């Protein structure tokens, strides 16, 4: 058996088309251009690349992306002041503060200056708190509106658009970062999956993974999850983006896994292409919430 | 084999002694009496009972508890205004707003008026967010100070004081409420347990429970968890408080479980007696944070 490939590029393309239409409609109705401010101190190459990618994706949708770049030596107060100013600016609907921040900067202080309503990257503690406290799908949410980090939101979107049922299924998440593993676990539990959260201290990780109907890898170790860790027919979502001698490799040993799994996201071309467009989707949603206020 | 009984009454007694000393020391050093304001609208019998129990426990420790009771018909603005006033009052260190609130009151709006720094009951989204985002034990926390709900905090305290190692163990939590199940899962993951979160939609719950080294029940269904759901030697923490014909019964079938488990909390006398004193501990901690500011 060979797994169905969950094609993130194709899913992202579909989503881009839908967002093009939604942005056009929003602009016609309100006269407002959904706008993100991307804030950075320094020139970390990954951050530079990602900021430019966001700008390109936003512009193509008829949205605006402002890049605010401070020198790497900028004092913390300047970064905080910039984020505060943008948080108060009614023409800015979403804000992303790029990490890593320069050494000596207290990331917590910078995030505290960020309005949760504009936190389209889902890194603010208020947004994490609401995701944690939100009621299961189908019931009144019981919390205010919130944003989730773009990468796991992209994984959820792939599952949804491929008709993967989560309710009552056993989902296993390997990795407990605040930007992928934990929010992915909480989002799947919200959809009524039974969720096991694994990490570096998990005993007999292979055996735990073998129980998964849906297996999510977000651990940052190339090909750590082997084919014989996967239950035949399982759905595998690989969030890994590891550079192995210039080649991008996931956390799952793809060539082995594809023979066992029922569905699998490839790397590259799986969860990766979704992140960018999910962030853009959040910017549109932020603009909707703020403009109709 | 018969399980070791995890005696919550004895553990709570030890803790009360420690807190007596800590309060005396704090008062001598600062001249400040740690104070909680318990806010309620209406006369829900459970709430009346709990407020009086808190007052008694606080007073015995040399701390102060103010009861603020509005009529059940009080408009939402009045409740919000009261909570805002208490949040701004430097003589109040902790605030608990009792639930259930009267019909028609938006609990979210009331909670929004509550200062997260005084949220000794751990119900504010900022505190939930910090618990979700805090780094694993032993690393820099990466978030600001926070409070966790008293009931699961009491369960953690019982585990700690009985030398139950969590790191690398498989913990299963049955129930996903915001005041017990979810925070308990997050707190155990923080201590490096592998955690499975179960709920009403979990398939073959018995089989999942049977994997648990530490099994936590917080589901509100009398004796739902049977003896043969428990792995021999497992640690069982029962948060259930169910009234069955006037008798208090847990979520675990105790008479069966005690023959299989390695350690177990009885009901009553297990997690129940801990809740009250954990709240008091949070009030002292809140006073410490605010007075040394």
Boltz contact constraints between the chains, C-beta under 6 A:
constraints:
  - contact:
      token1: [A, 125]
      token2: [B, 126]
      max_distance: 6.0
  - contact:
      token1: [A, 125]
      token2: [B, 129]
      max_distance: 6.0
  - contact:
      token1: [A, 125]
      token2: [B, 130]
      max_distance: 6.0
  - contact:
      token1: [A, 126]
      token2: [B, 125]
      max_distance: 6.0
  - contact:
      token1: [A, 126]
      token2: [B, 129]
      max_distance: 6.0
  - contact:
      token1: [A, 128]
      token2: [B, 129]
      max_distance: 6.0
  - contact:
      token1: [A, 128]
      token2: [B, 132]
      max_distance: 6.0
  - contact:
      token1: [A, 128]
      token2: [B, 133]
      max_distance: 6.0
  - contact:
      token1: [A, 129]
      token2: [B, 125]
      max_distance: 6.0
  - contact:
      token1: [A, 129]
      token2: [B, 126]
      max_distance: 6.0
  - contact:
      token1: [A, 129]
      token2: [B, 128]
      max_distance: 6.0
  - contact:
      token1: [A, 129]
      token2: [B, 129]
      max_distance: 6.0
  - contact:
      token1: [A, 130]
      token2: [B, 125]
      max_distance: 6.0
  - contact:
      token1: [A, 132]
      token2: [B, 128]
      max_distance: 6.0
  - contact:
      token1: [A, 132]
      token2: [B, 132]
      max_distance: 6.0
  - contact:
      token1: [A, 133]
      token2: [B, 128]
      max_distance: 6.0
  - contact:
      token1: [A, 133]
      token2: [B, 178]
      max_distance: 6.0
  - contact:
      token1: [A, 167]
      token2: [B, 201]
      max_distance: 6.0
  - contact:
      token1: [A, 168]
      token2: [B, 201]
      max_distance: 6.0
  - contact:
      token1: [A, 168]
      token2: [B, 203]
      max_distance: 6.0
  - contact:
      token1: [A, 178]
      token2: [B, 133]
      max_distance: 6.0
  - contact:
      token1: [A, 189]
      token2: [B, 197]
      max_distance: 6.0
  - contact:
      token1: [A, 192]
      token2: [B, 201]
      max_distance: 6.0
  - contact:
      token1: [A, 194]
      token2: [B, 198]
      max_distance: 6.0
  - contact:
      token1: [A, 194]
      token2: [B, 202]
      max_distance: 6.0
  - contact:
      token1: [A, 195]
      token2: [B, 197]
      max_distance: 6.0
  - contact:
      token1: [A, 196]
      token2: [B, 196]
      max_distance: 6.0
  - contact:
      token1: [A, 197]
      token2: [B, 189]
      max_distance: 6.0
  - contact:
      token1: [A, 197]
      token2: [B, 195]
      max_distance: 6.0
  - contact:
      token1: [A, 198]
      token2: [B, 194]
      max_distance: 6.0
  - contact:
      token1: [A, 201]
      token2: [B, 167]
      max_distance: 6.0
  - contact:
      token1: [A, 201]
      token2: [B, 168]
      max_distance: 6.0
  - contact:
      token1: [A, 201]
      token2: [B, 192]
      max_distance: 6.0
  - contact:
      token1: [A, 202]
      token2: [B, 194]
      max_distance: 6.0
  - contact:
      token1: [A, 203]
      token2: [B, 168]
      max_distance: 6.0
